[in-house]
Amino acid sequence: MTENDLLYTLALQHVPNIGDITAKRLISHCGSAEEVLKEKKQNLLKIDGIGSVTISDLFKPHHLKEAEKEILFIRENNINVFYFQNDNYPEKLKHCIDGPILLFQTGKIDLKKQHIISIVGARKITTNGIAFCENLVEQLAPYNPIIVSGFAYGTDITAHKAAMKHKMQTVACLAHGLNQIYPKVHKKYMVDMEKNGGFLSDFWSTDTFDKNNFLKRNRVIAGLSEATIVIESAEKGGSLVTADIANSYNRDVFAVPGRTTDSQSIGCNNLIKYQKAHMLTTPLDVPYILNWELEDTKKPAVQKQLFVELDATEKVIYNYLKDNDKQQLDVIAINCKMPIFKVSGTLLNMELKGVIRPLPGKLFEVI
């Protein structure tokens, strides 16, 4: 978009009582943010859902003046701007009715042609939660998904760090402008984050730091992703809000179950109990349910060995596939009398050993 388009879009975004949904409605009717701000009030009032209160502050000149200041900040800090009608705007977020009309970005983020998942959870994450989160990212690394989170304490920073460790792209969605970082202690990760992904925000540099911004930020986390994974959560918490938003967008949600006596598992257990999330017991549940496939360019270089050592479980599955040609994962699990999560993990190990290969339709066969 041109700088003039950006100026008027920022000015429209700055108007109180006009959120993203209303702004999109106005832009759709008038053609652009500039035309909205130049349209006659009586004509705007004819638009369905637009009342006098909504546009009472629309024509005040200070919105353009503030927009000019924000453009200066954007220019001086080399910030990229995504407009909701442009091709570079995140594709999945385009389908969210309340997705921001503008997104601001720093770093090296490329959201095209890759799986994108968000990982959220408790800020006071347990050691078990940390271990599960790190193992989850490690096991998903061969599929090379982009890991999205909120850069907060606990689950968020654990997910970001695990992604960076495995050279995966990771994106932090912030609840404030790109002129600051919260929490400040996480500033030390910013350089590595921008090398492996970066930061997204729909907040201005002048926006005040408000706890309600975190809830608003969660729609971006959910909207960017094809699935949201909740590692741990108390009975109430921001991660449950993100899960609810993801459900409203018809995206998949996963939750890690825990003991009923653990306070940090209540939220996840309830998501599963009320059928708002898939139960996630092993990392490979994610690619199985989302129907991911390993692309040849992403597979580790494996070569079938002349003499491969298989453990007892692998031998059972190998012999079954050898006798029955290609089979689906759930069929293998039933006939080998094993739980699906165990079969999923075993098949991945066998693939890395070069003795079986996955096929479209969740099929597997002996090489």
Number of C-alpha atoms within 10 A of each C-alpha: 10 6 10 12 14 20 22 22 23 22 25 26 23 19 20 14 15 19 17 17 14 15 22 22 15 23 18 12 14 18 12 17 24 18 14 23 21 13 13 11 15 9 10 19 14 10 13 10 11 15 12 11 11 16 16 13 15 21 18 12 10 13 20 20 12 16 21 19 13 18 16 12 17 19 10 9 12 12 17 13 19 21 19 19 12 11 10 13 17 20 16 17 20 19 13 20 12 18 22 24 22 20 20 18 23 19 20 16 18 15 20 10 7 12 17 21 24 29 28 33 33 25 20 14 19 14 9 12 23 18 11 18 27 19 16 21 26 17 17 17 17 16 18 22 20 23 24 29 28 27 28 24 17 18 28 24 20 23 28 29 19 21 28 19 14 15 14 23 25 30 32 25 23 26 27 24 18 22 11 12 16 15 10 9 9 13 13 9 14 17 12 16 24 18 15 22 29 22 23 28 22 24 22 20 16 14 11 11 14 10 10 9 15 17 16 17 21 25 23 29 28 34 29 25 25 18 24 30 28 27 30 35 31 21 15 12 15 17 27 24 16 28 31 21 21 28 17 12 18 13 16 21 28 24 28 26 23 20 10 11 8 11 13 25 22 19 26 30 23 19 24 18 13 8 11 18 23 20 20 20 16 17 20 20 20 23 16 15 12 12 11 14 17 15 11 8 7 12 14 12 10 11 11 13 10 6 6 11 10 14 10 9 14 17 13 15 22 19 12 18 19 14 10 12 11 19 18 16 19 17 12 23 17 12 10 15 11 14 12 19 18 15 22 20 16 16 22 16 15 20 22 17 18 17 20 22 18 20 14 10 12 17 16 20 19 21 12
